[in-house]
Amino acid sequence: MGDFDGAAARARAGLVREIEESGVWADDARWRDAFARVPRHLFVPYYFVGVPGGHERLWREDPDPGRRARWLRGAYA
């Protein structure tokens, strides 16, 4: 598993853990299973965040590793 794949798996596990701790899946564990299996970042190729003076696009293919890491964190936020 590459660095990116490992980071994505950790982010997905963190999201699942956070939602699970909230108790919202208590009535239907199928949601937990779906969130645990489906890589969310595949459905978020890019998004925009507000920055002073405008917006910044964050996306997986960004050549800057710091912005790629921010994109991944945001995809699982």
N, CA, C and O atoms as a GROMACS GRO file, in nm:
protein
  308
    1MET      N    1   0.085  -0.118   0.000
    1MET     CA    2   0.000   0.000   0.000
    1MET      C    3   0.090   0.124   0.000
    1MET      O    4   0.177   0.138   0.086
    2GLY      N    5   0.068   0.212  -0.096
    2GLY     CA    6   0.149   0.332  -0.105
    2GLY      C    7   0.115   0.433   0.003
    2GLY      O    8   0.019   0.417   0.078
    3ASP      N    9   0.195   0.538   0.009
    3ASP     CA   10   0.172   0.642   0.109
    3ASP      C   11   0.032   0.702   0.097
    3ASP      O   12  -0.038   0.721   0.196
    4PHE      N   13  -0.008   0.731  -0.029
    4PHE     CA   14  -0.139   0.791  -0.049
    4PHE      C   15  -0.249   0.695  -0.008
    4PHE      O   16  -0.343   0.734   0.062
    5ASP      N   17  -0.239   0.570  -0.050
    5ASP     CA   18  -0.342   0.471  -0.016
    5ASP      C   19  -0.352   0.452   0.134
    5ASP      O   20  -0.462   0.439   0.189
    6GLY      N   21  -0.239   0.450   0.201
    6GLY     CA   22  -0.240   0.436   0.347
    6GLY      C   23  -0.304   0.556   0.414
    6GLY      O   24  -0.381   0.541   0.508
    7ALA      N   25  -0.271   0.676   0.364
    7ALA     CA   26  -0.330   0.797   0.422
    7ALA      C   27  -0.481   0.800   0.399
    7ALA      O   28  -0.556   0.840   0.488
    8ALA      N   29  -0.525   0.757   0.281
    8ALA     CA   30  -0.669   0.753   0.252
    8ALA      C   31  -0.739   0.652   0.342
    8ALA      O   32  -0.848   0.679   0.394
    9ALA      N   33  -0.678   0.536   0.361
    9ALA     CA   34  -0.738   0.434   0.448
    9ALA      C   35  -0.748   0.483   0.592
    9ALA      O   36  -0.847   0.458   0.660
   10ARG      N   37  -0.645   0.553   0.639
   10ARG     CA   38  -0.648   0.607   0.776
   10ARG      C   39  -0.756   0.716   0.789
   10ARG      O   40  -0.826   0.723   0.890
   11ALA      N   41  -0.767   0.800   0.686
   11ALA     CA   42  -0.869   0.905   0.689
   11ALA      C   43  -1.009   0.844   0.690
   11ALA      O   44  -1.096   0.890   0.763
   12ARG      N   45  -1.030   0.742   0.607
   12ARG     CA   46  -1.160   0.675   0.603
   12ARG      C   47  -1.192   0.611   0.738
   12ARG      O   48  -1.304   0.622   0.788
   13ALA      N   49  -1.096   0.543   0.797
   13ALA     CA   50  -1.116   0.480   0.928
   13ALA      C   51  -1.148   0.584   1.034
   13ALA      O   52  -1.231   0.561   1.122
   14GLY      N   53  -1.081   0.699   1.027
   14GLY     CA   54  -1.107   0.806   1.123
   14GLY      C   55  -1.249   0.860   1.110
   14GLY      O   56  -1.315   0.887   1.211
   15LEU      N   57  -1.296   0.877   0.986
   15LEU     CA   58  -1.432   0.925   0.965
   15LEU      C   59  -1.532   0.824   1.019
   15LEU      O   60  -1.628   0.861   1.087
   16VAL      N   61  -1.511   0.697   0.989
   16VAL     CA   62  -1.600   0.592   1.039
   16VAL      C   63  -1.603   0.592   1.191
   16VAL      O   64  -1.710   0.583   1.252
   17ARG      N   65  -1.487   0.601   1.253
   17ARG     CA   66  -1.477   0.602   1.400
   17ARG      C   67  -1.552   0.722   1.459
   17ARG      O   68  -1.626   0.709   1.557
   18GLU      N   69  -1.533   0.839   1.398
   18GLU     CA   70  -1.598   0.960   1.448
   18GLU      C   71  -1.751   0.949   1.439
   18GLU      O   72  -1.821   0.984   1.534
   19ILE      N   73  -1.801   0.901   1.326
   19ILE     CA   74  -1.946   0.888   1.311
   19ILE      C   75  -1.999   0.779   1.404
   19ILE      O   76  -2.105   0.794   1.465
   20GLU      N   77  -1.924   0.670   1.416
   20GLU     CA   78  -1.966   0.561   1.503
   20GLU      C   79  -1.978   0.608   1.648
   20GLU      O   80  -2.072   0.571   1.718
   21GLU      N   81  -1.882   0.688   1.693
   21GLU     CA   82  -1.883   0.738   1.830
   21GLU      C   83  -2.001   0.832   1.856
   21GLU      O   84  -2.043   0.849   1.970
   22SER      N   85  -2.055   0.892   1.749
   22SER     CA   86  -2.170   0.981   1.766
   22SER      C   87  -2.298   0.903   1.794
   22SER      O   88  -2.395   0.959   1.844
   23GLY      N   89  -2.299   0.774   1.761
   23GLY     CA   90  -2.415   0.690   1.787
   23GLY      C   91  -2.520   0.688   1.678
   23GLY      O   92  -2.623   0.622   1.693
   24VAL      N   93  -2.499   0.759   1.568
   24VAL     CA   94  -2.603   0.768   1.466
   24VAL      C   95  -2.625   0.636   1.391
   24VAL      O   96  -2.728   0.619   1.326
   25TRP      N   97  -2.531   0.544   1.399
   25TRP     CA   98  -2.546   0.416   1.330
   25TRP      C   99  -2.603   0.308   1.419
   25TRP      O  100  -2.607   0.191   1.379
   26ALA      N  101  -2.645   0.341   1.536
   26ALA     CA  102  -2.691   0.240   1.632
   26ALA      C  103  -2.807   0.156   1.577
   26ALA      O  104  -2.818   0.038   1.610
   27ASP      N  105  -2.891   0.216   1.496
   27ASP     CA  106  -3.009   0.145   1.445
   27ASP      C  107  -2.984   0.069   1.315
   27ASP      O  108  -3.065  -0.016   1.278
   28ASP      N  109  -2.876   0.099   1.244
   28ASP     CA  110  -2.854   0.035   1.114
   28ASP      C  111  -2.705   0.030   1.082
   28ASP      O  112  -2.648   0.126   1.032
   29ALA      N  113  -2.644  -0.083   1.111
   29ALA     CA  114  -2.500  -0.100   1.090
   29ALA      C  115  -2.462  -0.104   0.943
   29ALA      O  116  -2.343  -0.096   0.911
   30ARG      N  117  -2.558  -0.115   0.854
   30ARG     CA  118  -2.526  -0.118   0.710
   30ARG      C  119  -2.458   0.012   0.666
   30ARG      O  120  -2.372   0.012   0.578
   31TRP      N  121  -2.498   0.124   0.728
   31TRP     CA  122  -2.434   0.251   0.695
   31TRP      C  123  -2.286   0.248   0.733
   31TRP      O  124  -2.201   0.293   0.656
   32ARG      N  125  -2.256   0.196   0.850
   32ARG     CA  126  -2.117   0.187   0.893
   32ARG      C  127  -2.037   0.103   0.795
   32ARG      O  128  -1.926   0.141   0.756
   33ASP      N  129  -2.091  -0.011   0.756
   33ASP     CA  130  -2.022  -0.099   0.661
   33ASP      C  131  -1.996  -0.029   0.528
   33ASP      O  132  -1.889  -0.042   0.470
   34ALA      N  133  -2.095   0.046   0.480
   34ALA     CA  134  -2.079   0.118   0.354
   34ALA      C  135  -1.971   0.224   0.365
   34ALA      O  136  -1.886   0.237   0.276
   35PHE      N  137  -1.973   0.301   0.473
   35PHE     CA  138  -1.871   0.405   0.491
   35PHE      C  139  -1.732   0.344   0.505
   35PHE      O  140  -1.633   0.402   0.459
   36ALA      N  141  -1.724   0.229   0.568
   36ALA     CA  142  -1.594   0.164   0.588
   36ALA      C  143  -1.539   0.107   0.458
   36ALA      O  144  -1.418   0.101   0.439
   37ARG      N  145  -1.626   0.065   0.367
   37ARG     CA  146  -1.582   0.001   0.243
   37ARG      C  147  -1.556   0.098   0.128
   37ARG      O  148  -1.465   0.077   0.049
   38VAL      N  149  -1.635   0.203   0.119
   38VAL     CA  150  -1.631   0.290   0.002
   38VAL      C  151  -1.532   0.404   0.023
   38VAL      O  152  -1.547   0.482   0.117
   39PRO      N  153  -1.430   0.414  -0.064
   39PRO     CA  154  -1.334   0.524  -0.055
   39PRO      C  155  -1.398   0.657  -0.098
   39PRO      O  156  -1.417   0.680  -0.217
   40ARG      N  157  -1.429   0.740  -0.004
   40ARG     CA  158  -1.499   0.866  -0.029
   40ARG      C  159  -1.422   0.958  -0.125
   40ARG      O  160  -1.483   1.027  -0.206
   41HIS      N  161  -1.290   0.958  -0.116
   41HIS     CA  162  -1.212   1.052  -0.197
   41HIS      C  163  -1.230   1.028  -0.347
   41HIS      O  164  -1.204   1.120  -0.426
   42LEU      N  165  -1.272   0.910  -0.388
   42LEU     CA  166  -1.294   0.884  -0.530
   42LEU      C  167  -1.410   0.967  -0.585
   42LEU      O  168  -1.418   0.989  -0.706
   43PHE      N  169  -1.498   1.012  -0.498
   43PHE     CA  170  -1.614   1.091  -0.538
   43PHE      C  171  -1.593   1.240  -0.518
   43PHE      O  172  -1.684   1.320  -0.540
   44VAL      N  173  -1.473   1.278  -0.475
   44VAL     CA  174  -1.442   1.420  -0.449
   44VAL      C  175  -1.312   1.454  -0.523
   44VAL      O  176  -1.207   1.467  -0.461
   45PRO      N  177  -1.319   1.467  -0.656
   45PRO     CA  178  -1.195   1.492  -0.730
   45PRO      C  179  -1.130   1.626  -0.694
   45PRO      O  180  -1.008   1.640  -0.698
   46TYR      N  181  -1.213   1.724  -0.660
   46TYR     CA  182  -1.162   1.854  -0.617
   46TYR      C  183  -1.273   1.929  -0.544
   46TYR      O  184  -1.390   1.892  -0.552
   47TYR      N  185  -1.234   2.032  -0.474
   47TYR     CA  186  -1.329   2.123  -0.411
   47TYR      C  187  -1.257   2.254  -0.386
   47TYR      O  188  -1.135   2.262  -0.397
   48PHE      N  189  -1.334   2.358  -0.353
   48PHE     CA  190  -1.278   2.490  -0.330
   48PHE      C  191  -1.292   2.527  -0.183
   48PHE      O  192  -1.391   2.493  -0.118
   49VAL      N  193  -1.192   2.597  -0.132
   49VAL     CA  194  -1.196   2.651   0.003
   49VAL      C  195  -1.172   2.801  -0.005
   49VAL      O  196  -1.100   2.849  -0.092
   50GLY      N  197  -1.233   2.872   0.087
   50GLY     CA  198  -1.213   3.015   0.091
   50GLY      C  199  -1.076   3.050   0.149
   50GLY      O  200  -1.032   2.991   0.247
   51VAL      N  201  -1.011   3.145   0.087
   51VAL     CA  202  -0.883   3.198   0.134
   51VAL      C  203  -0.891   3.350   0.125
   51VAL      O  204  -0.976   3.402   0.053
   52PRO      N  205  -0.804   3.420   0.195
   52PRO     CA  206  -0.807   3.566   0.184
   52PRO      C  207  -0.798   3.609   0.037
   52PRO      O  208  -0.704   3.573  -0.034
   53GLY      N  209  -0.895   3.686  -0.005
   53GLY     CA  210  -0.896   3.737  -0.141
   53GLY      C  211  -0.962   3.646  -0.244
   53GLY      O  212  -0.960   3.677  -0.363
   54GLY      N  213  -1.021   3.535  -0.202
   54GLY     CA  214  -1.088   3.451  -0.300
   54GLY      C  215  -1.102   3.306  -0.258
   54GLY      O  216  -1.141   3.276  -0.145
   55HIS      N  217  -1.070   3.217  -0.350
   55HIS     CA  218  -1.087   3.074  -0.327
   55HIS      C  219  -0.964   2.998  -0.376
   55HIS      O  220  -0.891   3.046  -0.462
   56GLU      N  221  -0.944   2.882  -0.319
   56GLU     CA  222  -0.833   2.795  -0.360
   56GLU      C  223  -0.892   2.659  -0.395
   56GLU      O  224  -0.975   2.605  -0.322
   57ARG      N  225  -0.848   2.605  -0.507
   57ARG     CA  226  -0.894   2.471  -0.547
   57ARG      C  227  -0.799   2.367  -0.488
   57ARG      O  228  -0.678   2.378  -0.504
   58LEU      N  229  -0.855   2.268  -0.421
   58LEU     CA  230  -0.778   2.156  -0.369
   58LEU      C  231  -0.819   2.033  -0.448
   58LEU      O  232  -0.938   2.008  -0.467
   59TRP      N  233  -0.721   1.957  -0.495
   59TRP     CA  234  -0.750   1.839  -0.577
   59TRP      C  235  -0.641   1.736  -0.563
   59TRP      O  236  -0.528   1.767  -0.525
   60ARG      N  237  -0.674   1.612  -0.595
   60ARG     CA  238  -0.581   1.501  -0.578
   60ARG      C  239  -0.457   1.515  -0.665
   60ARG      O  240  -0.348   1.478  -0.622
   61GLU      N  241  -0.470   1.567  -0.783
   61GLU     CA  242  -0.358   1.573  -0.877
   61GLU      C  243  -0.270   1.696  -0.859
   61GLU      O  244  -0.181   1.720  -0.941
   62ASP      N  245  -0.291   1.772  -0.755
   62ASP     CA  246  -0.209   1.891  -0.730
   62ASP      C  247  -0.063   1.848  -0.714
   62ASP      O  248  -0.035   1.754  -0.640
   63PRO      N  249   0.030   1.916  -0.781
   63PRO     CA  250   0.171   1.878  -0.768
   63PRO      C  251   0.229   1.909  -0.630
   63PRO      O  252   0.335   1.856  -0.594
   64ASP      N  253   0.163   1.993  -0.552
   64ASP     CA  254   0.212   2.027  -0.419
   64ASP      C  255   0.162   1.924  -0.318
   64ASP      O  256   0.041   1.912  -0.298
   65PRO      N  257   0.251   1.850  -0.252
   65PRO     CA  258   0.208   1.746  -0.158
   65PRO      C  259   0.129   1.801  -0.039
   65PRO      O  260   0.042   1.732   0.013
   66GLY      N  261   0.157   1.922   0.003
   66GLY     CA  262   0.083   1.981   0.114
   66GLY      C  263  -0.062   2.006   0.078
   66GLY      O  264  -0.152   1.979   0.157
   67ARG      N  265  -0.086   2.059  -0.042
   67ARG     CA  266  -0.224   2.083  -0.086
   67ARG      C  267  -0.296   1.951  -0.111
   67ARG      O  268  -0.416   1.940  -0.084
   68ARG      N  269  -0.225   1.851  -0.164
   68ARG     CA  270  -0.286   1.718  -0.181
   68ARG      C  271  -0.329   1.661  -0.046
   68ARG      O  272  -0.436   1.602  -0.036
   69ALA      N  273  -0.247   1.678   0.056
   69ALA     CA  274  -0.280   1.629   0.190
   69ALA      C  275  -0.402   1.703   0.245
   69ALA      O  276  -0.488   1.643   0.308
   70ARG      N  277  -0.409   1.834   0.222
   70ARG     CA  278  -0.525   1.912   0.266
   70ARG      C  279  -0.652   1.865   0.194
   70ARG      O  280  -0.758   1.854   0.255
   71TRP      N  281  -0.639   1.837   0.063
   71TRP     CA  282  -0.753   1.786  -0.013
   71TRP      C  283  -0.803   1.655   0.048
   71TRP      O  284  -0.924   1.637   0.066
   72LEU      N  285  -0.711   1.564   0.078
   72LEU     CA  286  -0.751   1.434   0.133
   72LEU      C  287  -0.819   1.451   0.269
   72LEU      O  288  -0.921   1.387   0.294
   73ARG      N  289  -0.764   1.535   0.355
   73ARG     CA  290  -0.828   1.559   0.485
   73ARG      C  291  -0.969   1.614   0.467
   73ARG      O  292  -1.062   1.573   0.537
   74GLY      N  293  -0.983   1.706   0.374
   74GLY     CA  294  -1.115   1.765   0.349
   74GLY      C  295  -1.215   1.667   0.292
   74GLY      O  296  -1.334   1.674   0.323
   75ALA      N  297  -1.168   1.574   0.210
   75ALA     CA  298  -1.259   1.475   0.151
   75ALA      C  299  -1.319   1.385   0.258
   75ALA      O  300  -1.427   1.330   0.239
   76TYR      N  301  -1.251   1.371   0.370
   76TYR     CA  302  -1.300   1.286   0.478
   76TYR      C  303  -1.344   1.366   0.600
   76TYR      O  304  -1.359   1.311   0.709
   77ALA      N  305  -1.365   1.496   0.582
   77ALA     CA  306  -1.408   1.581   0.694
   77ALA      C  307  -1.559   1.575   0.711
   77ALA      O  308  -1.614   1.640   0.800
   0.00000   0.00000   0.00000
